[in-house]
Amino acid sequence: MSLIALVFAASLSWTPIADKQALICPLPQLGTCLALLPQQVLVQLPLTQQQFTQALGQRSAMVIPVDDSKIAGLILVNEQQTPAVQLASIDSVTYQFPLHQQAQLTLWHELGHLENLALQGTVLPTQLSAYQHEWLADIYLIWRVARQQGDFSLAWQQYHRRNLDALTSQKYLSHWSAPMMIQVFHRYNAGQVAKFTDYAGFLIDFYPDAEQLDPRLLGEYSSLLQRTFGASVLQPLPRYLFWRKAALGQYLKPTLTLLMGDVEAQDWLVQNSML
């Protein structure tokens, strides 16, 4: 590697993933990043910068795993797309939820994808669904938050963001990790999670007893969220999927309480038969 390449490499970030490394690459430095990667990795990546940009879309980060003995993948970061506030409309009232250190949380989520891939076939099953990959990435995020911050405040922020995304648009249901994240909050405090010095140890403790959502159940929650919050709902159907409302209410209650306050959130949940 040339001296110039070494100088550029020092400004980038390599991070360990199991026994490999992942390259964290800011979008403006994509060309420099690609120059650092070996040919056997490059052939697994998009061919042009335009293809990278199209794949990233409006997201603030994305991960591209690769099959290599030393490199786990590339994480492309576009901080210009990192939101500072989350908006949600509930019963024609717009709420604002400020986001703190969201770029860091997004990065940890993407790193979680690579960490979980490294554990498939050992701690995790060999085959995982797309939804399992997403909620497991947020489980890794919880562990990183506990280890780095010493509390769950930023992990709760991610929880609220997942809820607000889900009630805003059906397209975000694939990332609706709240039903899994809340199980961590109920089973552990931040200190207990932080005592796991490696993520695999925490996952060994949490994963076997985690109550997972099968695709049918996730589909019912999706339908109920759309019926409750969708802009196209014209006729109220109070008995629609009524047997799922209480559970959905428990997932939404912490977020609604944060936005509305205790009394108004409780009233809303009662009026919508979610208690």
Order of alpha helices (4+ residues) and beta strands (2+ residues): alpha-beta-beta-alpha-alpha-alpha-beta-beta-beta-beta-alpha-alpha-alpha-alpha-alpha-alpha-alpha-alpha-alpha
